[in-house]
Amino acid sequence: MRGLVLAALASVLPARRARADGASATLTYAIASDVDTLDPDWAYDAASRFVDRQIYETLVDYDGGSADRFVPRLATVVPSVENGFLSRDGLTYRFPLRAGVKFHDGATMTPEDVRYSILRFLLLDRDGGPSDLLLRPLLGRDSVAGPDGRPDPAAYEEAARAVSIEGGALVLRLKAPFSPLLAVLASYAPVVSRARVAAHGGWDGSESSWAEHWNPSKERSALFADADGTGPFRLLAWDRAGGVVALVRFDGYWRAPAPLSAVRIESVPDPRARRRLLAAGDADAVWIDAGEAAGYRGMPGVEVDEDLPRLETADAILLNLRAAPSGNPWLGSGRLDGEGVPPDLFADRDVRRALALDFDDAALIRDGFAGKAVPANGPIPRGLPGWDGARGWTLSPERAAELLRRARGGALWSEGFLLPVACPTGRSGALAACRTLAAGLAALNPKFRVDCRELPQSRLLDELRARRPAALIASWALDYPDPYNAVQPFLGSSGFFAAPLGYSSARADALIADAEAATDPAKRRADYRELQALAVSDVPALFTVETNGALARSLKVRNWVRNPMLPYGSLYEVTKLP
């Protein structure tokens, strides 16, 4: 199979140097992370979602670089009260659907495909996945599982009532008004082909079989390695081992064909390797951390786009309060003997606070980001309500030492520890954050050792889901521009990070629910300010810095859309000069 994939790549995408004249209009884009899955309803990482976005389409999309204006895609209208497609009570959205749209296999998209796609997104509901983004507003529940942890038969009935086709339009009926709905629909629940999913062993759309396809493992999801969307590019091949996704232009696309004839998305974790590819003309665009931009300035034929806005909680150091105890290589010896850590080391809040007191964010900004960052105040990024409600810990190694001397009856200080920290490969900021943590702890006590271990993003996510790392570094790109989506993953007991890492706070859960339901902007702001303060005092994670994005590209590459909700951009508009 690997030989067939490589042969397909070679036949359609010639060698990099053979493309130097630009006649093929092929774009090679080197990014740091690897792709986790091609199934758009399972994907919840930035690299996978970026690839899916080129292949699939949603009902509406962001309008250029705006995070709060939308344009129609597979719907012909963006619902609003003014145009009559959104009810005045905010509970019913009607999306007239575009006719004549083709899937990549040549089949015509039907209204039933659209309804099926929303239902599949809701009912797949894999652990730690994105389904709750629509489950909450449409069904009023966080999961389709019942009290026994198994699929609740009532969930299908609720979903079927909430999602319908009426007069050729998709109709969504909400449990309560949910203002970010269009933003969620601009990023999630793209339209898939029901026939294609069923042909690959997935859900056929029937009520009787949906539970069989609930919460699949990654590789068992029907579209894990297959794709059939309506978007501007179709999948040619995914060389998973080699870290290459090859796309070609879909000439049957309902809009004007994309200017690019083909796209090659390469996972290149080593920042130095990405720079070499761009310098040699073997890559046309390179994703970089803000701190790496200086190394690209002045390169012949290269332009660096800096200070690209993005809504992201970047490079947070996450602490596992209940790491899986059995057969866990991330714990070393699993004891306080200088060769590992116990699985509940970070269940002690004073230990978490000591790490925060000892973390030198000024050194991280200087050494890891070349000054192109500011200290984070908590999980909420700048520009969202609540951001200004807290400040991080003031550096105090002396106070940190006091707390660590008392921990575990003095055993932590006397015996020391070896703490492996999982870092995403290719994220120089994440590695710099880990090294800052290591340097600070070693300066306190040479028996405190931190081992920064890089691994591909897809493996890091697998390890997180298995609750293995005692500590890891991760970033969270917001799903929609609202502070709820920044605090829930880190502080909510069912959050993407909080749940597998064992963090739970009744106060945080109450504040999150209160802020979500509040309609008074002042009330919401006050709740989120308190949540920011709670994140600082409780330290479920060390929130390190905030920084903007950066892209280095050939001068031949033009029309790159810069949107804070699209970390890697959008390729439909991109052009490449000969």
Secondary structure, 3 states (H helix, E strand, C coil): CHHHHHHHHHHHCCCHHHHCCCCCCEEEEEECCCCCCCCCCCCCCHHHHHHHHHHCCCCEEECCCCCCCEEECCECCCCCCCCCCECCCCCEEEEEECCCCECCCCCECCHHHHHHHHHHHHHHCCCCCCCHHHHHHHHCCCCCECCCCCECHHHHHHHHHHEEEECCEEEEECCCCCCCHHHHHHHCCCCCCHHHHHHCCCCCCCCCCHHHHCCCCHHHCCCCCCCCCCCCEEEEEEECCCCEEEEEECCCCCCCCCCCCEEEEEECCCHHHHHHHHHCCCCCEEEECHHHHHHCCCCCCEEEEEEECCCEEEEEEEECCCCCCCCCHHHECCCCCCCECCCCHHHCHHHHHHHHHCCCHHHHHHHHCCCCCEECCCCCCCCCCCHHHCCCCCCCHHHHHHHHHHHHHHHHHHHCEEEEEEEECCCHHHHHHHHHHHHHHHHHCCCEEEEEEEECHHHHHHHHHCCCCCEEEEEEECCCCCCHHHHHHHHCCCCCCHHHHCCCCHHHHHHHHHHHHCCCHHHHHHHHHHHHHHHHHHCCEECCEECCEEEEEECCEECCCCCCCCCCCCCCCCEECC
